[in-house]
Amino acid sequence: MEKRILLLIGVLFISFCLIGAYIYNAPQQTEKEPDGRIGVVVSILPQAEFAEKVGGDKVWVTVMVPPGASPHTHEPTYSQLREVSKAKMYAKVGSGIEFELAWADKIISVNKEMPVVDCSLGIELIRGGHEHEETGHEHEEEHEHEGADPHIWLSPGNAKIMVENIYMGLVQTDPANQEYYAGNKEKYLQELDELDGEITHALSKEKNIKILVYHPAWAYFAKEYGLEQISIENEGKEPTPQGIASVIKQAKENNITVIFASPQFSTRSAEVIAKEIGGKVILINSLEKNYLENMRKVAEAFAKV
């Protein structure tokens, strides 16, 4: 009896070992394998929606700055760089976000055959409170955009230009499917036009809307829809006591009782100011992947101010 039990245990052990070896060595069909689709790398989540809307089921998108991370501080992981090595195209924001200033050269060096699309081409950058017009030529050096406001995607008008740039990159990479990409692009551009109309209508009911934000991400949105952005943070630095006092004064003078903060940043200073002005802090996300829905929510929040 004992011999039979030992024999059975031995057979089971060998069987489990063989099954394990097979599972380990068999080709794995994971979500990280694009199944023949074109690998497209983007820097931030809103770009992922742009690329997926245009590319449809012919692209596989890898996002370098994942949900919850900040493009000001994120560093690429080994698994992300591995995806880069297999990609056919990299669509960078191109407006000078810190992640790209720090890591774009490293990302490109992993896959030197990969075309790089600059999504900022054709967009007027806001630099030091003034617009800076791009000519449409390739930027000579990434550092040219240092000092510019990098948050270009937060204007639906700019988003349309970014989508066009991604489309052109996909056509260059995969010309055989140009018609497919063109159809997807036109459909998504129409959705962006509809979004623009909705936001314009929502914000047209009030004049001279002033929005108080912790992180100054909304300058392009404010310019497009006639808002004024008042920022607590300055050049990525926590406000000084004098800066906080100045913001409190502006808020009281303009009857502002809402501070908009981003989930990627600490809300400590915003909470201090909100307490002083008898207001509250509302979180809005500048880096949601679901671009259309998120921008509607943001516009609604601004309109309620």
N, C-alpha and C positions, 0 to 999 in steps of 0.2 A: 504493500500500500504506500509506504513512505517512498519507495523507488518511483512509483507512478507519479506521485505528487511532485517529487523533485524533477522528474522528466518533463512534466507539464509546465512547471515553472521555467525550466530551461528553454523549452520551445517558445513559451510566451516572451521570454526575455530576448531571444534571438529575433523573434518576429517584430517586436517593438524597435529593436535596433535597425532592422532592415527597413521598416516603414519610416523611421526617423531619417535614415540616410537618404532614402528616396525623396522625402519632402525637402530635405536640405539641398539636395543636388538638382532637383527638378527645376525647370524654368518657372520663375514666379511671375504671374501676371498681376502686378500691383498697380495701384493708382498712379505711381510715379513713372510708369512706362506709357509713352504716348501712343502706342499702337499705330505707328506710321504717320501720326499727325506732326505738324511742324512745331518744334519747340520754340516758344517765344518767351523771352525773359523781359520782365518789366520791373521798375523800381518800386512802385507803390500800388496799393490796392485799386484806386480809381482807374488807373491805367489797365488793370486786369479786366475790368468790365469793358473798357474801350476795345481792347484786343480781342476779347471773347465775342463781343457783339459783331465785330467786323469779320473775324476769322471763323466764327461758327464752329462746326465740328471738324474743321481741318487744322485747328491749332491746339497746342497744349501750352498753357501759360504758367510760368513760374514767377512768383512775386518775391522780390528780394527783401522788402521791409514788411514783415508779416503783421497780422492783426495784433493790436496792442503795443506794437513797437513804435518808436519815434524815428523818422528819417534823419533827425539831427544826431542821433547817438547809436543807431543800430549798426552792428558789424555782421557781415555775411558769414554763414555757417558752412561747414565742409559739405553738407548735403546740398546746399544751395549752389555752391560752386561746381559740384558734380553735375547738377542739372544744367548749369551754364555751359559746361564742356560739351553737352549733347545738343545744345540749342542751335537754331538756324538764324535767329535774329534777336537783337537786344534793343528794346525801345526805352531809352532813358528820358527822364523828364526834361533835362537839358537847361533848366532855368537856374541852376546853382544850388540845389538842395544839398545839405551837408553830406548826406550819405554818398551821393555821386562825386562830390568834390574829393571825398576821402577814399572812395573805393572803386570808382569807375575804371581807372587804369588797371587795377587788379582783376576786376571782372572781365575786362576785354582781353587781358593777357592769357586768361584761362582758355579762351577760344578765339584765336586771332583771325580765323576765317569767318567769324560771325559778323554780318553787317550790323552797324549801329545806327539806329534811327533817333534823331533828335526831335522830340515832340514839341520843343519850344520854337522851332523854325516858323517864322511868320507871325509870332506873338509879340506885342509890345510889352516889354518888361517894365515894371515899376522899379525905379532905382532912386533911392533917396528922395522919394516923394514925387518923382517925375517919370514920365514914360520914356522908355528907350526902345527905339524901333529897330527890329532886326531886318536885315536885307533879304533874308532867304538863303544866304550862302552858308556853308558849313562854318561853324565857329572854329576859330584858329586854336584857341586854348580854352579849357574849361574854366580857368580862373577869370576869364572875361566877365563871367556872370556873378562873381563874388560881389556882394553888396546889393544885388538886385533882390526883390521880393520873389522867392521861389515858388509861391503857392498858385501857380498859373491855372491849375485844374479847377479851382473853385469859382471860375466864371464859366457858365455854359457856352458863352461865345468862344472862349479859349478852348474849351473842351472839344468843340467842333473842329478847330484847327488841329488839335492833337490827334483826333480820330482820322482826319485826312492824312496826317503824317504817318500814322500807323498803317493805314490802308496802302499808301505808296510803298512802305517798307515790305508789306506782305506781297504786293504785286511784284516787286523786285525779287523777292525771295522765291516766290511760287507763281510765276507768270501764267502757268497753265490754268489757274483757277481765278484769274482776274475778274471774270464776269460774276462769279459767285461772291467774291469779296465786294465788288461794286454794289451788288444788290443789297447785301447786308449793311454796307456803309450807308447807303441812301436811306434805308429804313431807320437806322439808328439816328442819323442826322435829323430826320423828321421828328423823332421822339425828343431830341434835344431842343428843337424849335418849339415843340409843344410845351416842354418844361420852361423855356424862356418866357413864353406867353403867360403861363400860370404864375410864375414868379413876378413878372411885371404887373399883372393884375393884383396879386396879393399885396404888393408893396406900394401900389399907386393910391391906396386909400389914405395914406398918411404922407405928409411932407416933412422934409428935414429930419428923417429918422437918424438918430445917433445910437450906435451900438457900442457898448463897453465890453471889450474882450480881454482875456488874460494874455493869450498869445496872438500876435498880429497877423493872423492867417487870411483875413477876409478883405484885403485891400482891393483885389481884382473884382470880387463880388460887389463890394461897396461902390467902386467906380462904375460898374456896369449898370447898377440899379439906383444910383443917386443917393447912397447912404454915406454916413460919416463914421469911420472906425476910430474909436478911442482905445488905445492899448495900455495895459498895465505893465506888461513885460517890455523890455527894451533891448533889442539885439541879443536875445537869448539869455539875458541876465535877470535875476530876481530884482524887483524894484527896491530902491532905497527908501528910507523913511520919508525923505523929502518927496520922492516920486509918488509914494502912496498918498501923502497929504495932498499933492497936486491932483491926483485922480479923484480923490474924495471930493475935492472942491468942484471939479468939473462935473462930477455926477450930480451933486446937489444943485448946482446952477442950472443943469439941464433936466432936472427931475428924473434922473435915471435910477431905476431900482433893480435892474437885472444885469448881472455880469455873466457873460458867456465864456465858458472854459472848455478846454479840450481834455478828453480822458487820458491822453498821453502825457499830460503835465500835472504837476502838483497844483491843488486848488487852495493851498494854505493862504497865500496872499489875497486871493480872490475872496475867500471866506472872511478875512479880516476887514476888507473894504466893504463887503456886503453888510456886515454887522454895523459898520459906521453909518451907512446910508439907509439902513432899515430895509435892505433889499435881499435878494437871493441869488444863488449861483445856479445856472442851467448849463448842462453839458451838451455841447454840439461837437460832432466828429468831422474833422476835415479829411479823414482818411478811410471813410467807409467804402467798401467795394461796390455796394449797391448805390451807384452814383445818382440815378434819377430819383429814387425814393428818398435818399438822404438829403438831396438838395431841396426837395419839396418840404421836408421837415424843418430844415434850417430856415427857409424863407418864411414858413409859418411862424416859427419862433421869433424871427426878427420883426415880423408884421405885428405881433402882439405887444411889442415894446411900445 
